[in-house]
Amino acid sequence: MQIPHALSTDQFSPAFRDRDFWHQHGLTGSGPVALFVGKDYELKGLTQLLGALALVNRGREVPVQFAAVGRIGPENQARIDALPWAVAPGFLSGEELSAAFASADFSVAPSSWENFPFALLEAQSSGIPSVCGSRGGMPEVVADGETGIVVEIASNRDGLHLPEAAGRLAEAIVRLADDSTLRSKLGDAARQRVLREFSLPRLAENMMAAFHQLKGTSVSK
């Protein structure tokens, strides 16, 4: 029996949404906010995501805003600092992290591989849709077309990001950025799916079912 990870749906909830949160952290534009949460290293794809956002905002009248939460390397930190529509507030925790998720419009996990990414689970529980890669456990968290958009951005042969990763991410970002109705629909579905499949009460139910299954299984030598 497969038992997925779970999280507190009270800790990561739409209830933490704060209209002014990202303005208080330095974003000055009125465009939708895309959120990256994680540690910055090659696997995580922040470089590809920044390339995608540059494509999205090239000539865009109302730029998509971007926030990168976590430990960001010096090279990408410098790139973010030079962008008028991006901030990197560093490591956040507790209610501040909860508000960061709930106050964004969608999250992006541009990793070439993830096992079972809690950042995506936290985003979905917060009621926002996600864009993510297609390898590893990411499609287990994000249901493509139902709670977010799953994009093929990495090679199945060597696990590296594809040359077209930035362009494919950009297409998905534009879909969510330009359609508030779609964002709302996917975000609501994401929250409901987490409540249904990844909440702590559901974890308890799954654990009890597994124990009963094991108890009823005879082992013969």
Protein Blocks (a to p, Z undefined) as FASTA:
>chain_A
ZZdddddfklpcfklpcfklmmmnopabfbdcdddeddddfklommmmmmmmmmmmgopa
bacddddedjddfklmmmmmmpmkbccebjaehjllmmmmmmpmbdcdfbfbdfbdfklm
mmmmnopacdddfehjllmmmcghklmccddfbdfklopacfklmmmmmmmmmmmmmmmk
lmmmmmmmmmmmmmmmmcmklmmmmmmmmmmmmmmpccdZZ
